[in-house]
Amino acid sequence: MAKGTGHLRMDKPPSPHAMECLRRAARAPFPAQEINFTVRDKLLDFGYAVLEDRPSPYQTHRKGQTVAFIVCTDAGRSALALIDSGKASS
């Protein structure tokens, strides 16, 4: 799988929605197809997440088929920690 598309504006940080998707991935990786591709690409481009092929959780897929899962990186966990510390001090 390609690592993001590079077409996103890097001057705009990921949206609150994108960060909630990252928070979900930090709890447990999930199939990347479950989120909007622009959200996925933004998280990939910022280095907050990576894609890993894992066995498909979908019953309609044949046994052994893989899908890309979104996995939170250490940089993503650090970004979430910064957001959480900002909320705590508010």
Residue pairs with C-beta under 8 A, 6 or more apart in sequence:
1 51
1 53
1 68
3 44
3 50
3 51
4 41
4 42
4 44
4 45
5 41
5 45
6 45
7 41
8 38
8 41
8 42
8 45
10 45
10 46
13 46
14 22
14 39
14 42
14 43
14 46
14 48
15 39
15 42
17 39
18 39
18 42
18 43
19 79
19 80
19 83
21 35
21 39
21 40
21 43
21 70
22 43
22 48
22 49
22 72
22 76
22 79
22 80
23 80
24 30
25 43
25 49
25 70
25 71
25 72
25 76
26 72
26 76
26 77
26 80
29 52
29 54
29 69
29 70
29 71
29 72
30 69
30 70
31 56
31 57
31 58
31 67
31 68
31 69
31 70
32 40
32 51
32 67
32 68
32 69
32 70
33 67
33 68
35 70
40 49
40 70
43 49
43 70
43 76
44 50
44 51
46 75
46 79
47 73
47 75
47 76
48 72
48 73
48 75
48 76
48 79
49 70
49 71
49 72
49 73
49 76
50 70
50 71
50 73
51 68
51 69
51 70
51 71
52 68
52 69
52 71
53 66
53 67
53 68
53 69
54 66
54 67
54 68
54 69
55 64
55 65
55 66
56 65
56 66
56 67
57 67
58 67
61 67
72 80
